[in-house]
Amino acid sequence: MPHLPESLIEIITTKLTDNPDRNSISLVNKLWYKIDRANRQTVHVSNSQAVNPTRVTDRFPNLRSLVLKGGKCSITNVNVNVVVNPMFGVGNDDWDVSVDRWVKTLRVKCPMLERLEVKGMVVTDESLAMIASGFPCFKALVLCKCEGFTIAGVKAVGANCTKLEELEVERCNVTDLTQQWLRCFPETLTSLVSLNISCIKGEMNPLDLSRLVARCPNLTTLKVNKTVAVDTIRNILLKSPHVVHLGLGSTQVNVLQDGQSSHLQLTLCLRNYGPIQSLMLIYRISALFLHAMYPVCINLVFLNMRFVEVRLGSELVKFITRCTNLKRLWVQGTCIGDEGLEVISNNCKSLEDLRVFKGNGSLGVTEAGLTSISTSCRKLKSLTYYCSQMTNTALVTFSKNCPNITRFKLILSPLNEPDHTTLQAFDHGFGAVVESCKDLKKLTASGLLTDDVFLYIAMYAERLEVLSVSSVCQTDVGLQYVFNGCMNLKKVCSFGEDAFSADAFEY
């Protein structure tokens, strides 16, 4: 077969954006490798400690967008990345989890970098200052679950990145006590598309926030912290009519207005507002505030209530049931319970992604809620479920009702509890899941397990890429089953120290 023209290969490669696809085409031959090297602009590094930054920049000299994830306590072999839970004492605590070495290398090798996303790493103010001054075309910074920096570093980015389109600081511990940090953005900055500052503690100056939003006509994502009052939210929405992803956490009202008046005006504003497709609610949301937000329910496709404090369980359920077009729902099990899940499942039948998280020391849901969801929400593709008890029967029922699942994460507390009705291991239940769900790619299993469950996984989970198990294998046999049977496996998590014998790594 003659070689394809180089120009045609370039067209093919530029149409592929996913990392796995690009990795595959780079292995075709030297020509494909060369072309992929020259035109790949987006790179995803899932374990930043396992890769030398210079190797990445030499491999992709035209890099424009980079995603870095911390990979502490991970062990890598040729075929699969095995991540060990730190509680087992495996892994090197001295591994460098700082982003500094990456930023220094990128400044020299890839000065045209436009986007940097960092998750689970140490980020210093010095690093942020280097980002602000070292990349003249820089447009987007995303920091998630990072530590080590202060508001000074964020201000450096805001003040010096004149083409900034995206600034997201999520689940980081940052505090501002001046109420003036939003003034760091120059008056000439009008390019913001996404602004997520919901985790930055301290009061935000409402006038500064309103002015920033008003001069950015393309702003579609806005997430603010709990200090932003209800009347300020209304004013912001009036000045930014294109916001479709909104994050709020306010129960405050202007001291010159009573609460009912402020919330009524917000309701009237939302009735005439364009469709908000995504809503994140955080902190202590009041019933009055939920009622004010009712006009947005019908258009919502994503609702995130994961961080709402538990006070208004029944009101939250009423709010969710109005969101009949929801496809993604993240919520605390403590807030809604099994009865709430049953009501939600009967009203939100289009759900594709459901995540039920634990609250403060409480889980709130059991196998009853899982059964209700599977009975009514047949379109589910992704499920995260933290629960206090489970049965094999419920898992079998779920697997029959939701065969399109690609991501299944079940966290049982305590982690190694058996089926509470039969006291048996969950081998049969998870075996049914991997047998019925042919497209399953990510599986997290907890509860009492034996080596038999790994045999089921090896036999049926042909497309499995990530496996996470909360308990240690009985023997190396279980791990060997998985390595022999799951040809697409990329990562195995939390098997424990006893599973890593020399024989196991032959697979």
N, C-alpha and C positions, 0 to 999 in steps of 0.2 A: 504493500500500500504506500503510495507516494506521500511525502510530508505535506501537511497543510501549509499554505502561504503564511509567512510571518505576520502579515497584516491581518489575516483572518484570525489567527491565534490571539492577537492583541484585542480584537473586537470581542472574542469569546471571554477572555479573562476579565475585561473591564465590565462585563455583564454579571460576573459572579462577585458577590459581596460577602458571603459567609466565609468565616475562617476555615471550616472543615473543607468546603469546596475548593478554596484556593490552595489549601495544603495538598489536596488530592491531585490537582492539575500540575502542581510543581514537581510531582513525581513521575510524570509521563516520560520526559526525556530532558536532555540538557537545554534544548531550545525553549521548551515550556518553562523550565526552571528560570532561565534567563529573563524571559518576558514577564513572568510573575514577579521576579525580583525588581524589575524596572518599573512596573506600574501598580504594584500593590501599595495602597495608601493607608489602609486600615489594618491594624494588628491588635490581637487580643492575647495578652500574656496572663494565663490563669495562675501561675506560680512565679511571682517576680523574684523570689529568692533562688530559684533553680536556674535562672538564665542570666548570663552576663549582658548588661545593657549594650556594650559595644558589639556583641554578636548580633543583636537584633538590628541595630542601626546599620551595620555593615551589610546585613542580609537585605534590608529594605531601606535604601538610601533616600527614597522619595516619600518617606513616611509623613502622613498628615494627621492621623488620628491614632491614639494609643490608649488601650485599656489595660490597667495594671491591677492585679489582685494579689494580696498577701497570701503566701502559702506556707505559713509557719507550721512546723511539725508534719512535714510531708516527706515521703520517700518515693523516689522515682526509679523505675527500671525501664527496660527497653520498650515494653509493650503496654504497660498500664501504670497509672499514677495511683499509688496507695497512700491514702491520707490517714494518719493515725491519731486518734484522740489523745490530747496531751495528758489525760488522767492516767494513761498507761505508762508514761515515762519514756516514750519513744520519740525521738526527734531532738534537734539541737536548739536549745534556748538562745544560743549566741548568734543565730542566723540574723542577717541584716534585714530588718523589715522597714527600713527608711527609704523614702523616695528620692533622697538627695542625690545618690549616685546616678540615678536614672535622669534626673533633670540636668545634671552637669554634662552627662554624655549627650543628651538630646540637644542641648544648646550648641554644642560643637558640631555634631554630626547631622542634625535635622533642624536647622534654624527656621524652616518653614512650617513647623508643627502648628496645627490649628486647634486640635482638641486633645485634652488629656482627662481621662477618667481613672480615679484611684479609689480602691476599695480595701479596707482593712489594713492600712499601712500607717507608718509614722510620717507625718508631713510637718515640716518646720516652717516658721515664718521666713527663714532664709530661702527655702525652696520656693515658696510662693513669690517672693521678691524676684528671684531669678526667672521664674515663669513670666512675671509681669514685664520684665525688662529684656528678656532674651529671645522672645518670639514675636516679631513685628506683625505677623498675621494671625495671632492667637485669637480664637473665637469662643472657646467653650472649656469650662473647668467644672468637673463633677467630683466631689469629695463625699464618700459614703463610709461611715464607720471608721473614720480616721481620727488620729489624735496627734498632739504635739504642737499644734499651731494655735494662734490667738486671733482676735479680730484685726490685729495689725496686718497680718498676712492677707486676710480677705480684702482689707482696704487697699493694699498694694495692688492686688489684681484689679479691683474695681476702678482704681484711679489711673492705671497705666495701660490697660488693655482697651484701646480706643475702638476696636472692632468687636467687642464682646457681645455675643449673642446668647450665651447660656452660662448661668452661674447657679450651681446647685450644691448646697452644703447640707447634707442629710445625715442624721443620726451621729452627729459630732458634738463634742462638748465645747462650745464657744460662747463667750459672754461679752456683751458690750454694755458698759455702764454710763456712757456719755450721751446716749440718745441722738448721736450725730453721725454715726458711721455711714449712713446712706448718702451723706453729702460728699463722700469720696468719689462718687460717679460724676464725671464732668458733665456740664450742661450740654455739651455737644454729642453725648452718647444717646443715640436713638435706635440702636440696633438690637436691643434685648428682645429675645423670643421666649426665653424661659428663665424665671427667677424663683428659686426655692431657698428661702431663708427661714424656714419654719423652726429649725432647731437652734437658731441663734438666740440666746437668752438676753433679756433686757428689753426695756421699752423702746419701741420704734417711733420716731417722730412722724406723726400722721401726715404733716405737710410735706416733709421730704419724700415719704413713700408715694404720696399722691402725685407729686411733681415728676418723680422718676417714671411712674406708670404712664402718666399722661403724655410724656414725650417719646414713648416707645410704641408706635402704632401697630407693630407686628407681634406684640406680646400675646402669647397663647397659653402660657403656663405661669401661674402665680400661686405661691404657697408662702403664707406668712405665719408668724407666731401668735401666741395667745394674747399679746398685749394690744393687738389691733382691735379697736372698738367696732361695734356693729355699724354705727353711722359712718365710720371711716371706710369700712368694707363697701358700703353702698356707694359712697362717693367714688371709690376706686373703680368699681364696676361701671359706673356711668361714664368714666373717662377712658375705660379700656373695654370696648364692646366686643373684642375678639377673643377674650379668654375662654378656653374650653376645658382647661385643667385647673381646678381651683382647690387650694388647701387652706382651711380655716380652723381656728381654735378659740374663738372669742365668745365670752359670755358678758363682756363689758359693754356698757352703754355710756354715751356722753353724759357728763354730770348735769348738763342743762336740760336733758330730756328724760322722760320716764321710759322704762324698759319696753312697755307695750307699744309706745309710739315709734321708737327706733326700729323694733322688729317688724311693725306693720309697714313702715316705709321700705324696709329691706324686701319684704314680700312683694310690694307693688313694683319695686325695681326689677326683681327677678321675673315677674310675670311678663314684662316687656323686654326681657333680655334675650340675647341669642342663646342657642342651646349649649349648656355646659354638659360635656360628656363624661368628665371625670371629677370626682369630689373626694377629698380627703378631710376627715373631721378628726380633731385631736383635742386632748385635755378635757376639761369639764364642760361638756356641751349641755346647755339647759334645754328643757322641754320647749320653752318659748322660742329658742333659736332653731330647734329642729322644725317646729311648725312654720317658722318664717322661710325655711329652705324647701318647703313642699313643692313650690313651682318648678324646681329643677329635676324632680324625681323622674318624670316621664321620659326625659332625654338621657338619663344616666346609663352608661354602659360599664362604668367602673366606679365602685364605691369602696373606699378604704376607711374602715373604722377600727383598725387594729389598735390604735393608741388612744381611743376614747376611754376615759375613766369610768369605772363601773358604777353607775347611779341610776340610769334610766333604761333598764332592760326592756320593759314593755314598750316604751316610746321608741326605742331603737328599732324594735321589730316592726312597729307600725310604719315607721319611716321606710324601712327596707321593702316592705310589702308593696309600697307605692311605686317602687322602681321596677316595673314589670319588664323592662327591656335590658336589665342587667346581664352582663356576660362575665364580669369579674367582681367578686365580693370577698373582702378581707375583714374579718371580725373576730372579736374575742368570744370564746365559748362561754365564759363566765357571764357575759352580757346577755346572751340570748337563750342558752340552754337547749335541751332536746326539743322542748315544746316550740321554742322560737324557730329552730331549724325546720320543724315540720310545717309551720305556717309559712316560712320563707320559701320552702321548696314548692309549695302549692301555688305561689304567686310569681315566682321568678324561675320559670321553666326553661329559660334560655341560658342559664348559667353554664359557662365553660371552664371557669377557674374559680374554685372556692378554697379559701384558706381560713381555717378556724384555729385561732391561736389560744394559748393559755393566758389567763390573767395573772394577777398578783397572788401566786400561791394556790390558785384554784383553776380547775379545768372546765367544769361546768357541763360537759357533754359526754355521751356514752355511745354504745353501739346503736341505741335507738335513733339518735340523730343521724348517724351514718345511713341507716336503713331508710329513713324518711327521705333523705337527699337522693339516694340512688333510685328510689321508686319514682320520683317526680322529675328529677333533673337528668334526663337521659343523654343530654349533649355534653356532659362533663368530659373535659380533657385533662384537667389538672386538679389535684386535690391535696391539700395539706390539712391534717386533722390531728389535733392534740386532744387526747381523751383520757378519762380516768378508768375506763374498763372497756373490754371488747370481747367479741365471741367469734369463733370460726364461722358460725352460721351467718353472721352479719357480713363478714368478708366475702363469703361465697355469694350471698345475695347481691352485694355491691358489684362483684365481678361480672355477674350475669346481666345486671341492669345497665352498667356503664362500661361496655367493652372498648370504647374509644379512648380510654384513659392513656395518656402518654407519660404522665408524671404522678406518682402515687407516694405520698409521704404520710405515714401513720406513726405518731409518737404516743406511746402508752406510758402512763406513769402509775406506779414504778415501772422502770424500763423492762424488767425481766418477768413481769407478771404473766401467768398463764390465762387461758380462757376461763373466765370466772364462773362459768356454768358447768364445765366439764373438768377443769383443772388440767387440760391437755395443752401441749405446745401449739403454736400457731402455724405449724408446717402446712396443714391442709388448707387453711384460709389463704395464706400467701401463695400457696401452690395454685389455688383457683384463680387468683388475681393474675399471675404470670401466664397461666394457660389461656384465660379468656381474653386478656388485653394484649392482642398481638403487636400493637404499636408501642408498647411500654418502653420508654427510654431511660427514665429515672425512677428508682425504687428506694424508698427508705422504710425499713422494716424494724419494728421493735416488739417487745413482749418475749415470752419464752420461745426459743427456737432451738432446733437440733440440726444436725448435718443434713437431714432429709430435705429441709427447705432449700438448701443450696443445690441439691440434686434437681428439685423441681425447677429452680431458676435456670440451671444449666440446660435442662431439657426444653423449656418453653420460651424463655426470654431471649429470643434470637436477636432482637434489636436493642437490648439493654446496653446503655452507655455508662451510667453511673449507678453504683450500688452502695448503699449505706445501711449498716446494721448496727444496732445499739449494743448488742451482746457479742461476746467473743465466741468464735467457732468452737465446737466441742473438740475437734481435731483438725489437722491440716487437710483432711480429706474433703471437708466442706469447701475450703478455699480452692482446692484443686478441681473440684467439680466445676466451679464457676469459671476458672481460668481456661478450662478445657472446652466448656460449652458455649460461653458468651464471646463470640468472635469480635463483636463491636465494642467490647468493654474498654472504657478509657480511665475510669477512676473507681477505686474501692475504698470506702471510708469506715473507720472505727471498728476494725476487726480485733484490734488489741495485739499486745506484744506476743502472746503465745502463738498467734497464727503465722508469725513471720519466721519460719524455719528455713533453712537453706534449701530443703526439698521443695518448699512451696514456690520459691522464686524461679524454679526451673520451668514453671508454667507461664 
